[in-house]
């Protein structure tokens, strides 16, 4: 929602300042300049990026309107799910995880958290890590290196749409100059005409430069930055899983391993110790009653 608010503030301040300085708003309406800048930038964007990046960029841009992907309650559920997984490992051994990781949808451990089960990439990352623990016979240092490589690959792929949008923003001033130059070319062909008409053509050319810069720094550039920030925030969930699994593999008991993971979260979404403790106790009581 802040993306919409920020865009409205940019429009209000830029256009408001122009009007207050006795500018004519309709002078900024240059549809052909917009066609040159917008169409050229769109064509370059499609040329530079594969179809999956284009689709992902549209999806991520729309996702900004929905707010954060993972909220505080989602992290409470994630930490609780990890605690339950570690409980199975202590009770049945690592081999007891096999039926759960092979079919998470029907696993009582994973299905107890339906919101998380729908997050395919997060669940796949978790189950893949557990498979390595079950069958890989790896020490924590080896597993940490492997998980770092996987997380780096995941983050690089997730950030690709945001980087593509940022590069698009960088190109917009250039297309604004293209529109301005074409406007000057049109003006030069009208030098034998009316002075006011020549002035209109020059104004239109200057608007092309203005639009390219405004779209770059006022809209598309901030959009790319917001998409990148959202990807980095979503990556905290994967980092949380990694920290918890490594702590458990190093021999810490489930509560301490989960506490390691909780400490890895940013303060905006990190549940406090008492809330998480109470949530785990309530879950344990519900499980005992069932």
Secondary structure, DSSP 8 states (H G I E B T S, - for coil): -HHHHHHHHHHHHHHHHHHHTT--GGGG--HHHHHHHHHHHHHHHHHHS-HHHHHHHHHHHHHGGG--SS-HHHHHHHHHHHHHHHHHHHHH-GGGGHHHHH-TTT-HHHHT-HHHHT-HHHHHHHHHHHHHHHHS---HHHHHHHHHHHHHHHHHHHHHHHHHHHHHHHHHHHHHHHHHHHHHHHHHTTTTS-HHHHHHHHHHHHHHHHHHHHIIIIIIHHHHHHHHHHHHHHHHHHHHHHHHHHHHHTT--HHHHHHHHHHTS-TTT---HHHHHHHHHHHHHHHHH-
